[in-house]
Amino acid sequence: MSSKKMTEAVKAQKTLNAVRSMMSESAQNDVPVLAEGDAISKFANPILNYKAHTNEFISVLVDRIMFTVVEVKRYSNRLARLKKGRPYPLGTDVQQIYENPVNPMGYNGENLSGILKLYKGDTKVAYYSRNRQDVFPLSINREELIGAFVSYEKFNRFVSAKINSVFSGNEIREFNLFKQSIVDAYANNVILGRKLAMPATKDEAEDMVATIRETAMNMTFPSTAYNNYINQPGAVGDPVETWSEADRIVIIIRSDLINKLGVKVLAMAFNMAETDFRNNLIVVDSFDYDNYDLENRKRTGKTLSDIGFVICDETLFQVYDNIQTAAEDFIGSSLTWQYFFHVWQIYGICPFANAMVFEVPKADALQGLTITNYNNSDGNNVVLANPTATQTINYATLPEDYAVKNISIEFLNMIETEFSNPPTKENFHTYVNMTFNAVNKTITFAATEKVVAAGSTGTCLCELIADGVRVPIVIILNFLRE
């Protein structure tokens, strides 16, 4: 057995044995512990042949393993570090209180009446309510489960695919909600801001670095200049005077800007080592965010933003997790286990925290590319099943009138592993030729003689690279199996 297959076996056995350890005593008596060299069928047969064990296995796998134990590669929300955990006591609302610094009065040794006077503080209060209640559905049918028990590799892919579908979907949703919180707060005058031009020269880039450094340094001093509490509805008392500890100041910056400015240059401006400075830096692709149609479970386009970077105290984000749990149902007519992963959260922007938004309009460049039609009845994939197969897809661009100058394709990996001629990043072009038409906005894929007509399906995970913008795409080819 190859080292890769051995690793797959060890990984799957670890997961399966963990599931077994959490099942009932009756199930543990019937289902053996897997050891090195054991076939997966040793575990699968008692699970699949007894309905009670099957139901219990699925329940433990999803509820207590998939959602808590198994580690797979999935998308991770870079802004998640700014979350505040769970509110205590657990509930739907969070109260935040800020007390302005007290101003002194002059000494008067004869003012004895002052002893009995009530000195009220300048107290500010903000409330944040639960405003996200999303549900992510996940279906597992018996046929899928039987297919997963064919080999350790297939079981690992089964688990990884199910976890990715739910957790990556949630992380992407969170990432968009964080960005939407910033954009909405700025649009509604909760956060102050100013406009800067995209730096076109080295001197202009240095000026922007100086602006970032000056703003961050000024936030460490008591000031009313970096929050807009006093102009919010319901504001009481004086403007909020606050300051930020240097290690609590976060810079959230667009990737095109950090490429122009350089992390090392910014770190030097703050007199910090680059590795230390990265703790204060969060790079995002943009502040554009996806709009969700929750009724129909789809995304309906983007809201675009010219925000280039935000400098803020990390307390600006009042984001709390309320509930993350799964509920289950079994549909007997289709032998399907239905899981509903609930994510309930609070998203708020603190009106007392230091923050400054800087708008930096993007340069005249491609901002996004979306595949609009695969022209294929098999779904959202490119399918090339024989050496003469071709498929043309349509795409749209942001801005809409942008003419793409160059499109290439990059092979990342293939889900299946048991093939005699799997492609590599270096030779993928010998399996698939690609051309595009910038006027008609089409991309055409053509198979080469390396794609066989009577082989096994191989799922190639790739990326289209259009003038620097990367878009994931799946290309399905026929290969010879080992």
Summary of the structure (lengths in Angstrom):
residues: 482
radius of gyration: 28.0
end to end distance: 13.5
largest distance: 103.0
contacts: 1370
relative contact order: 0.12
helix: 31%
strand: 32%
